[in-house]
């Protein structure tokens, strides 16, 4: 990757978020470069999932600025005034950001194939035939071409998560968000999902991954951030942070999970 | 269920496992006693009715009488149209109630509070007697007429039942919409789908699984509740049956006849409900429950195979 060409896909400047009186994010500053795999680790309640959900505006930030691909998330700036985006404008931006959830959130009343073609057909207006063809390629890519006609309840957790990845990819996103994609899976099934993600990373996709899979982070990640209590405690390359943590809090966390 | 399992295994070659237990089963004497008591009471009841001065022959005589059949048609029509108003109104009210706009949600709340809180018979009478309050109905250039000409018994019945039903359907729909996991909405939004598309394509189809069973009950309830509109001069099954009863002198017999028709209609509706529920269950259970016809067939095949073993 040439450093001169890399631009920030996600840029956070002092991002704050609170739910009622509880402050979840207390000023997050970070930058995700285009084409990199960016891992977020930290104890539960540290705000890493909330931050991820702010990136595609599933949560509204209270203070700070958050940019995706150079554009402000959820707002439009005119002069020094901010205007909230309309729902339709937010939806338009979300098309380019794929998201994979901890609990898969596949549509249970649709088959795997129908799940994958739903958004391209309904949102982008792609013809059903074209969408189906592309969906079959994607299902094949995640190793589930033979499960196209199955309903989510007929699939294992790992298979469901791989369908969910294919569903997100069907919109041809420029950025993929993963919210603990393997946390709800049997240990045996984690590997299949990580393989798909590794393959995706190798294809050059920009990925922000909230994870507890330190092995994956070290092997595939380009950058890593350790969050705790709503702030970034430590950041660097995965190797630096995981093998030689500088901060005491990072050391005690890693000593428990590694 | 157990029959199917038995025949799945080839019966002529018992597995070469350990010897099966042959124990004397527990005798449930209490069950024998309750069965005898229940049967005795049932027998006495039948005996009492058989001894009553009931002209049973009148029922088949009038069963397919023209007026009765017209009554059945009117009852079905009224049920269908009232439920249509109820379901459409209920969906609108439920969405209003769940909307973030405080004005629409309060209006929906008030509507439901009012129409659920007053008896439907009272509502019917109110609609019927609104002529005392309004002399004319005036919708500007669209429509203008005397109230009594406009508010026919049919419209009274339809509005009374339909608007009341909308309040109940609103609560059923609201429960259904709330039952869909929030993650579904999030996933749909994350894919760039709009609010209305999310509702139409993702949430409502899943809510249907929760909405359909109580709606089936509502349809069956509505079919029976239509008998109330006899009070506002609308002629349907019960009213025709009563009329025939007074002219022919077979009052009770005609009530039995009406009851039989209601039973037939509700039974048919229950079968329809079963198939609709089955349709919306797709994806939620690994295998769809068998249709009644499929169940009959498996029972028949299991019977014949059992005979084959015995022979």
Interface residues (C-beta under 8 A of the other chain):
Chain A: X56 X58 X87 X88 X91 X92 X93 X94 X95 X97 X98 X99 X101 X103 X105 X106 X107 X108 X109 X110 X111 X118 X119 X122 X123 X151 X152 X153 X154 X164 X167 X168 X171
Chain B: X181 X183 X184 X186 X187 X188 X189 X190 X191 X192 X193 X194 X195 X197 X201 X202 X205 X206 X280 X282 X283 X284 X285 X286
